[in-house]
Amino acid sequence: MLTGGDGTLYSQISEFNPEFAKRIVSATVGAFTDQARQFVEYRSHLILTKPVSSAQSQVAIGHVLRATGQD
């Protein structure tokens, strides 16, 4: 996660452009702080755990495309 690993960047994007936020897929090695764990627990977008395979990436992209009506 960027911007401190606590979901701040995602939160800012969600506030500014909620439709764009629906297209975000995050990848993480784990949530190590309380704030990061809370973000992962109450997320509203896809979060993949590293290492991420190409198959997992393709499934996530397909999910985002279907969820946003772009399939």
C-alpha positions in Angstrom: 0.0 0.0 0.0 1.2 3.5 -0.7 1.2 6.6 1.5 2.2 4.9 4.8 0.5 1.6 4.1 -2.7 2.5 5.7 -5.1 3.1 2.8 -4.7 6.8 2.8 -4.1 7.0 -1.0 -7.2 4.8 -1.6 -9.3 6.9 0.8 -8.3 10.1 -1.0 -9.1 8.7 -4.4 -12.4 7.4 -3.1 -13.4 10.8 -1.9 -12.3 12.6 -5.0 -13.5 10.1 -7.6 -15.5 7.1 -6.3 -16.0 5.6 -9.7 -12.3 5.5 -10.3 -11.7 4.0 -6.9 -13.8 1.0 -7.9 -11.1 0.1 -10.4 -8.3 -0.1 -7.9 -6.7 -3.4 -7.0 -4.1 -3.3 -4.2 -1.3 -5.8 -3.6 0.3 -6.2 -0.2 2.6 -8.4 1.7 0.4 -8.0 4.8 -1.2 -5.5 7.1 1.2 -4.8 10.0 -0.2 -1.8 11.7 -3.6 -1.5 13.4 -4.6 1.1 10.9 -3.5 -1.1 7.9 -5.4 -4.1 9.4 -8.5 -2.0 9.8 -8.2 -0.8 6.2 -7.9 -4.3 4.9 -10.7 -5.6 7.0 -13.2 -2.9 5.9 -12.0 -2.5 2.3 -14.3 -1.8 -0.5 -11.9 -2.9 -3.3 -9.8 -5.9 -4.1 -6.6 -6.5 -2.2 -4.3 -9.3 -3.3 -1.6 -10.8 -1.1 1.9 -11.0 -2.6 3.3 -12.8 -4.3 0.5 -12.5 -6.9 0.4 -14.9 -9.8 -0.6 -13.8 -13.3 -3.7 -15.9 -13.0 -4.7 -14.1 -9.8 -4.1 -10.8 -11.6 -6.2 -11.8 -14.5 -9.1 -12.8 -12.2 -8.8 -9.5 -10.3 -8.8 -7.5 -13.5 -11.8 -9.5 -14.8 -13.7 -8.8 -11.5 -13.0 -5.1 -11.8 -14.1 -5.0 -15.4 -17.4 -6.8 -14.6 -18.0 -4.6 -11.5 -17.6 -1.5 -13.5 -19.6 -2.6 -16.6 -16.5 -2.8 -18.8 -16.5 -6.5 -19.6 
